[in-house]
Amino acid sequence: MGADTDDDRIQEFDCRETTGNPFEEILTALDVLPDDEMLVLIADHEPEPLYSVLEEHGYTHETSQATDDEWRVTVTER
């Protein structure tokens, strides 16, 4: 899934390290994520198509742009 951050409740998933469409890998990472944790997705563009998929699966998200080519999406369960 990627490295843990300093906060034990945050897991990171770097989508830039995947080949092809990462939707299934993201959903799998969310399925095994403990209830009290959140997943931070890192991408090289804003992953707008992902937002509706997250909502359909019961997740909320907050998106921020760290740099021109780094977007971070923090995903939590509703």
N, C-alpha and C positions, 0 to 999 in steps of 0.2 A: 504494500500500500504506500509506503513512503516513510519518511522519518517522523518520529514523534517530535513535537516541539517541547519547549521547557515546561509548558503547562500540560500536565498529564491528561487533561480532559480534551486536548486537541490533537487530532490526527491529521496529517497532511497527505494529500494525494496529488502528485505532480502529473497532470495530464500531458505535459510536454514530453514525458518519458514513455508514453504509450504509442503504439502504432495503430493507425486506423481510428475508428470511432470508439471513444472510451466510455460510452454510455453504460454498457454492461458491466465494465469493471467498476465504475462509480457506484452503480446500484448494488453490486456485490459488496463493495467496501461499506456502504451504508447498512446493508443487511446484517453485517457482523459487528457493527459499531455499537458499543454499549450505550444504554439509554442516557446516561449522564455525560456523554462525550459529544463532541462536534467534529465534523470533517471540514477541513479547509482544502478546497480544490485550487490548484494553481494552473493557470492556462496562459497561452500567448495571445489570446483574444477574448473578448467578452463572449461567454458561452450562452447567448440568449436562448437558443433552442432547448437548452438543458432546463431552463426555469420551469416550463410547463410540465416536463417529466418529473421534476422534483415535487411540484405541487400535486400531481396525480398520485404520487407515492406517499403523500402526507408529510412532506418536508417544507421548511421555510428556508430562505436564504438571504444573505446580505452580500452585496458585491462591492468591491473597491478596486480601483486601478492603482497598482503600486508603481509601475513604470509604463512606458509606451507599449512594451511587449510582455507585461506581466499583470494578469488579473487574478484576484483572489476572491473566491466565493465561499463564504462560511455557511455550512449547511447544518441545520438542527431539525429535530423532530418537532412537530406542532405540539 
